Amino acid sequence: MTASDTPRMIFVNLPVADLARSMAFYEAIGFTNEPRFTDDTAAAMVWSETIFVMILTHDKWKSFTDRPIADRGSSEVSLALALGSKEAVDAMAAAAAASGGTADINPAQDHGFMYGRDILDPDGHVWGPFWMDPAVANGEAPVPETTA
């Protein structure tokens, strides 16, 4: 396999206060753990073949940067996760709320062709599960005009 054949991947790195609690949360919302890259300081949580979330203890995180860790009251980034249906979005929000996270930190957004909700993990990281009409997503249908 050459470099040009290597799939593009993303590894999102997040600091967490309690590794076991965070692993349980991410498993509850649909991630799986990759034990080969998991120890008592970090866990690889798999969303897909090309998307991984590395949850790192605060001490491990601090070995990579001197920058401060954002607190639960701030927003450093919002990460969107595409799901297959509105019901799947609702199920993830319910699982988040039942597993130590918080559902609906912002109002749900329903634009007809796109539906999303925002959740927090136990450390305050924002995730936005959403559904988009496949015809709009793949360009077979135009993006409908919406009102704000």
Secondary structure, 3 states (H helix, E strand, C coil): CCHHHCCCCEEEEEEECCHHHHHHHHHHCCCEEEHHHCCCCEEEEEEECCEEEEEEEHHHHHCCCCCCCCCCCCCCCEEEEECCCHHHHHHHHHHHHHCCCEECCCCCEECCCEEECCEECCCCCEEEEEEECHHHHCCCCCCCCCCC
